[in-house]
Amino acid sequence: MRPLSSALAAPITRRRMLQGSAIVGVSAFLAACQAQATPTAEPTPTAPPATPGPTPVATPTAAPTPEPTPQVPTGPLNFANWPAYIDLNEEETESPTLEAFKAKYGVDVNYVEDIQDNESFVATIRPQLQAGLDTGWDLIVLTDWTAAKIVAAGWTEKIDQANVPNCVANLRDELRGLDWDPNQDYHYPWQSGATGVGYNSTKTGRDLTKVADLFDPAFAGKATLLESVQDTFALVGLMMKAQGKLEHDPEEYTLEDAQKIHDEIKPFVESGHVRGFTGNEYLQDFGSGDTWVAIVWSGDLASSGGENDVFVYPEEGSFIWTDNMLIPKGAQHKYTAELYMNFVYDVAIAAELANWIYYISPVKGAGDKILELDPSLADDPYLASLLFPPPEVAAKQHTFVAQTQDEENAFNDLLFDLTGQ
């Protein structure tokens, strides 16, 4: 497991080195998703103190009714998340929002960057979930398709909505009512983002604009892809469609499409052009110079990459997703996990998070607050595009095809043939 402190030795980041001109699209995004947020709300106590007064006379048949015990935060809150997915202070030694939560509720937080990809993380807790045992985690963050499977399996605790009034009030409308959890009984989104192309501009010597650029012979041995079939097959498939080699978008992929995508990638793996398949480890690979070009997630290089590491939404299109907070079945500190969910749906806290990690906040009103925190974003087309994807980018964003377990297994088998896992 990788604690927060282990992320602090990363290369010097590019957060304050980015300058640019005004971006068209910020106001359009704000109009679409920054609806009026509800003021911060605190969970309603389970049992408020009784009002002093005369004690009623009990009838002979009435049994004494014990008063409910008020819920009290307990800790530590054991929180598993992805790397580069929390705010840090200027010295990058601690997270201001985590410190604020700890101070507010008097509990510690064991925050661990333990998730590199969905499947490998779930594999570490599946035996406990199947056996009905505590996984050791109180809060985990998983992407849509994996979160849906965990919920369907009955492996998550039901959220007490009375404990998360900020979530209830401030979740953006377009993230509500999903088929796999229509009433938000088991999840609330953490952040949304996109999968696209990352590169080091010094190493490449030119700008990259397309997925196809990853396969330029000049980058042989310096390219990595993601170890998630959804991310890698979505982007390579979009490239192939633009080249006339594939008919469908990712929402419509068939097993035949997946085989074609596999066959397109295979020679680049066998030749060594693609040096590997990674999760967030690509951040270290960019830092060491082992990787020059890669399929990456949208906010990582801006928040945690080097000065010349760049994310681009490819011309062929990008893949959009949402990561979600869930409480694993049997969690020891469920109430504290709910308090944390509620805490990060406070608009000011949500803006502080998003303004550091450069992913898309699920909280109404966060966009306006981000621009209050950092007005320079309105004049920075690169960073603004990460937080507020412009209309021309959004028009070419895709999700992945809904799959049965057998279909998912077949797609994964094709990826495993490439990764050797």
N, C-alpha and C positions, 0 to 999 in steps of 0.2 A: 504494500500500500504506500502511496505517495502523499505525505502530509503537505499542508499549505506551504510550510517553510521550504520545502524542496523545490518549489517553483521559483524561489527568489533569486536563484543563481543563474537565471536565464540571461541571454545577451541583452545589452542595452536596448530598450524598446524605442519605437519610433513615434510615440504618442504625441510629443510636442515638436516633432520635426516636420510635420506635414502641413503644407500650406497650399492654397489653391484659389480658384475663382468661384463665384457664386454658382450654386446648383439650381437648375430648374427641377422642381418635383418635390421639394421639401414641403411647400405649402399644400400641395395636392395630397401628400401623404397625411399631413396633419389634419386636413379636412376630413379625410376618410376614416382615420382611426383614433383621433384624439378627442373623443366626445367628453362632455363634462364629467369629471370624476367626482365621486362621493367623498366628502371629508373622511379623514382617518377614523376608523371605528375600532373599538376594543371589544373582545368577546364578552358576552353577557355571563356573569358569574353563574355557576350552577345553582348555588344556594345563597342568595343575598341574606345579610344579617336580619334577624327578626326584629320587628318594631316593638319596643317595650310597651307593655300594656297588661291588663288583668289576665290571669290565666283562666281559660275556660274550664268549667267543671266537666269531667269525663263521665260518660254514661257507664253503667256497670258492665256492659258488653264490649265497650271500646278498648282495643289493645293500643298500647303506646306506639306511635309512629316515629321511627328514628328520622332525624333530619338528614337530608343528603349532605355528604361531605363535599365542600367546595373543592374544585380541581385546583391543584397546585403544580406549577411547572417543576419538572424533575429533569435531571441531566446526568451525564452529559448528553446532548443531542448528537447522535452519531449520524453524520451527514456525508453520503457518498456523491460526489459530483465529478464532472469532467475537468481536465486541466484548462487553464485560462478562462474560467467561467465565473469568477467572483471579482469584486472590486478590491483594489489595494491602495494603501496610502502612498504618498510621494516617494517614500523610501522603499516601498514594496516589501514591507516587513510584516504587515498585518492588514486585515480587511476592516475598514471603518464600519461597514454595515453589520458584519458579524460582531464586532466589538460593541456596537450600539445595542444589538439584540441581547448580548450577554449582560450588559449593564442594566437594561430595562427589566429583564426577567430573572436576573440573579442565577443564571445557569451557564455552564460551560458548553462549548460546542467543539466536538471532535470532527473537524472538517477535513476530509481526505479526498484528494484528486485521484480516485481509484478507478475511474471509468475511462477506458481508452476506446472501447466500442461496446455496443449494446450486448451482443451475443456472448462475448467472453466474460463480461461482468455478470450477466445473468447466470452463466454456467457456474460461477463461484457461489451463488446463493440458492440455486435450484434444489439441491438435496435438502436443505433446511426448509424451503418453502413446501416441497412435496411431503415432508415429514411433519409439517405443522409446527416447526420450531422457529425460535427467534433467529433471524439472520445476522444479528449484530448491528444492523442499521435501523435507524428510525426514519430516515428520509433518503430517497434515492431519486435520480433524475434520468429518465429514459425517453428515447425518441418515440414518436407516435406509434409506429407499427409494433414495437416491442412493448410499449406501455399497454397497448390494446390487448396483447396476448396475456400479459401478467394479470390484467383486470379480469379477462374472460376466464382465466384459470382459478379465480377466487383467491389470489395470493396477495391482495392488498386490503388494508383496513378501510372501512367506510369513514369518510370525513364527516365530522359533526359540523354542519353548516353554521350553527350558532357560534362556533369558535373561529370562523373565518369570514366575518362580515365584510372586510375589505375585498376579499376575493369575490364574494357574491356581488358586491356593488360595482367593482372596478374591472372585472374581466372584460376584455374587448369582445364585442358582440360576435364578430366573425369566428371566434374561437369557442363559442358556446354550441351545445347541442350536437356534439359529434356522435356518430352512431355507436361507438364503442363505450361511451360514458355520457349519455345525453344530459344528465342532471348534475354533472360534476360531483358525483358521489365518491369518486375514487382518485381524481387527479385535478390539479390546476397547473397550467403551463408555467414553465420557468422562463424560457426565451424562445423565440423563433429565429431561424437563420436560413442561409442558403449554402448550397454546395457549388463551388466554381473552381477556378484555376488560380493557383498561387505561384509566384515566381520571385526570384531575386534578380532585380534589374541589372545589378552590376555583373553578375555571373552570366546572364543571358545576353547582355549587350544590346538588347532591344526590348520593346514592349510586346507582351503577349495579349492576344485578343480573343483567341478561340481555343476550344478543347484540342483541336487538331494540332495546335502549336506544341503540345506536350510531346508529340511524336516526331518532332523535327530531329533529324539525325545529329544535329549539333548538340543535342542534350542526351545522347546515349549514355546510359549508366548513371544519369543524374535525375531520373524521373521516378516518382512514386505515385501510386494510386491508393485509394482508401480500401480498407479491408471490409467494408460494408457493401454488399451486392447492390443495395438500393442506390447508394451514392455513385459508385463507379459505373454500374451498368446504365444508370440514368444518363450520366454525362457522355459516356462513350456512345450510347445509343442516339443521343441528340446530335452528336457529331456525324454519325453514320447516316442519319436521316437527312442532314444538310448536304451530305455528299451523294444522296440518292441510293444509298445502300440498305436503307431500312424504311419501312412504311409508317410505323406507328410511333406515337409519343409514349413516354414512360407510363402514363395512365392506362395504356392499352397493351402493354407488352405481353406477348405470348411466350411459351417455352421455345418456340422456333426463333423468335426474336432474340431471346437470351442466348441461344446457341450461336447465332450470328455474331452477337456482341463478344461472346467468349472467343470465337474463332478470329475476330479482328484483333483482340488483345494478345492472344497466345504467342504469335511470332515475336512480339516486342518483349514478352517475358523470357522466352527461350533465348533470344539474342542478348539479353542483359540490358537492353535499353531501359526497361522498367526494372529498377533495382530492388523493388519491394512493395509490399502493401502494408499500410500503417493505420493507426488511429492518430491521436494527437501527437504521437511521437515525431511527426513531421516537423514540429517546432524545433526540437533538438537537431534534427537532420538539416534544416535550413541554417541553424546556428553554427553547425560544424562545417558546413559547406559540402556535405555529402549529397544533399539534394538541392537542385537548382529550380526544378519545376515540379508541380504536384497538383493533384486534386485535393482541395482543402475546404474547410468550413469558413464561412465568411468573416467572422470577427477576430479569429485567432491571430493572424499576422499583424493586424492593426494594434491589438492590445499587447501582444507578447512576442512578436517577431522583431527582426532587426530593422535598421533604418531603411534598407533597400528592399525589404520583403513586401510584396504587393499582392492584393487580392483583386481579381477582376471577374465580373459577371460575363461569361463567355457569349460571343455573338450567337452561337447556336441555341442558347438558352441555359437556364440554371435549374437546380432542384431545390425546392423549398420544403421545410420541415419544422416541427415544433418539438422541443424537449419538455418533459413534464415531470412535476413533482408527484411522487407517490409514497405512501407509507406502507412498508412491507407488512404482511400479516404477522402478528405476534410481536410487533415493535414494542420495546419496553417504555418508550417515552412518546407515546402517540399524541398526547395533549400538547407537549412541547413542540412537536413537529407541526401541529395545527397552528400554534401560536406563531411559528416561524413563517408558515405560508401566509398567514394574515399580515405579518410584519412586512414581508417583501412586496405585498400588494398595496401598501401605503404609497401614494404617488411619488412623494419625495424620495423614498428609499428605492423605489423602482427606477426612478430617473438616475439616481446615483450609481446603481448597478449598471444600467445600460450604457451610461456615459463613459464607463471604464472599459467594459468588455466588448462594446460595439456590436451587440446583437439587438434584435427587434423586441422591444418590451411588449408583454401581453396586457399591460395595464393602461386603462383609459387615462388620458391626461399626462402620461409620462413624456410624450413628445414635446409638449409645451414646456414642461419643467426642465427637460434636457437643454432646450435652447436658452432657458434662463440661467442654467448652470454654466453653459458654455456657448455664449452668443456667436463665437467664431465659427461654429459648425455651419451656420448659414452661408459662410463664405468659403467652405471647404468641401469641394465636390466629392472627394474620395471618402472621407469619414461620414459625411451626410448620407451618402448612398448606402452605407452599411446599416445605418439606423433607420433611414427613410428611403427604401428602394424606389427610384423614380419610375414613372408610368411605363416607360419603354422597357425597363427591366422586368417589372411585374407582369407585363403582357406576355413575356416569354418564360415565366416560371412554371414549373411542373411539379406534381406530386407523383407517387409511384402507384402502380396497379395494385388493387386489393387482391390478396391471394389466399387460397386455402393452404392448410399446412403442407399438403403434398406438393403444391405448386412452389411454395416457399423452399421446401427441401430440395426440389429439383433445381431451382435457381442457385441455391447455396452450393449444391454439388458442383455446378459449373464454376463458381467462384473458387471453391476449394481446389479444383483442378489447376487453377492459375496460381493460387497462393501456396500450394503444397501442404496445406493444413488438413 
